[in-house]
Amino acid sequence: MTVLVVGVPDGEQLELLRLGIQRNPHFRVVSHAHDPAVALAHARALLPDIAVLSLPAGLDSLDADPDVLRVFRGVRALDPPSGVVLRTAAARMPRALSGLAVEGAVHVVRAGDSEALMRALSTIGLRRASCDPDGMP
């Protein structure tokens, strides 16, 4: 499964996230972008299976940040739509984000919770492997 990482600046944090994702041989980070416009361009060109979108600290709703919302909608509008893992820095799951989870296709995890990230990636991967990423009839 190919993975696009969005919203993590170059440096140690990005490298740790990349290594954490790629510790499972079924997942490859094919690109990363901190800038939303660049992220969407990468998504359109590469058609990643999964987008890992790190949310800015303090964000409790995608509507609160038009750039984040644009990236989310953009990767979900691809054909086939990318699965999305929303990484939040919040200690608790923000209420406005918890309703976004789409069974098997969109997951919300806490940044730093590598096990939850791997569960989300695996769930999306299994759904995409079935050629039915959103469980559509």
N, C-alpha and C positions, 0 to 999 in steps of 0.2 A: 504494500500500500504506500502511495506517495503522500507526503505531508508538506504543507505550506505552513510556516510559522510566521505569525503576524503580531506586531506590537511589542517585540522585544528588541531593544537596541543591541548592536554589535557589542561583543564583550563576553565576559565570564558567564553572565546569566544565560545568554543565548547558547553558548557552548555547552553548559550544563544541561539545558533543556534538550538540545540536539542529541547529546550523548544519552540522555535518559530515554528519549524516544527510540533511538536506534539500538538500544540494548536488546530490543526484540528484533530479530533479523527480518521480520515481516514488514517493518516500517522503515522508510527512508525519507529523511528530510531533503526535499529536492530544491527548496528555495526558502528564503526568509526576507521579510521586509518590515521595516519600522513605519514607513510612510504608507498611509492608506491607498493613495493612488497607485503607488508602485505595487502594493500587495494585490490590488485588483488586476493590474496588468499581468502580473505573474500568474494569477489564478486563471485568467482568460487564456493565456498562452500554454500553461502546463496542465490545466484541468486536474488539480490534485484530488485524490480520493478524500483527503481530510485536511481541514484548515484548523490549526490550533491558534486561537485568537486570544491574546493576553489583554485583559481589560485594564484601563488606567485605574490607579488607586482611587478609591472613593466613588467610583461609578456604581450606581445602584440600578441603572436602567439603560438599555441601549439607546432609548430615545433621548437621553441626556447628552449623548455625544454623536453628532451627525456622521462623523467619519467612521466611527466604529459600526454604527448602524448600516452605513453604505457598504462596508466590507462584508458584514454579516449577510445582508440581502444579496450582495453580488455573488458570493460563493454559493449561496443556496439557490441562486437563479441559474447556475451553470447546468449544462445538460450532459451527463447526469449531475445532480446537485452534489456538491462536496458535503461530507459530514462535517460537523463543527464541534470543536471542544472550546468552550469559553472558560478561560482561566481567570479567576477573580482573586484579588489579594485580600479580600475581606475575610475577617475571622469567621463570620457566619455568612451563610448564603444570602445575598440580598434578595428580598422578596420579589422585586421587580424582574429579577433574572430567573428565578426558580420556575416560573411559568413558561419559559422558552423551551424547556427540554422537550424534544420530539422523540418519541420512543425509538431508540436505536440510531437516530440521525443527529441529534443535537444534545450535547451534554454540558453541564456546568460543573466544574471542579475547582477546588481551591488550589491556588498556586502553591507549589511545594509539596503537594500530595501526589507523589509519583505513582503510588499504587492506584489511586483513583484515575489518574491520567491514563495509565496503561489499560485499566478496565474500560474506560471510554473509547480509547483507540481500538481495542479488541472488539468491542461491541459494534462499532461503526464498521470495522473491517469485515466482520462476519456478515453484517447486513449487506455490505457492498459486494461481497463474494457471492451472495445469493442473487446478484443482478437486480435487486429490488431495494435500493438505498433508502427509500422512504416508506417502505411497506405499502405501496400503492397496490390496489387490486388489479 
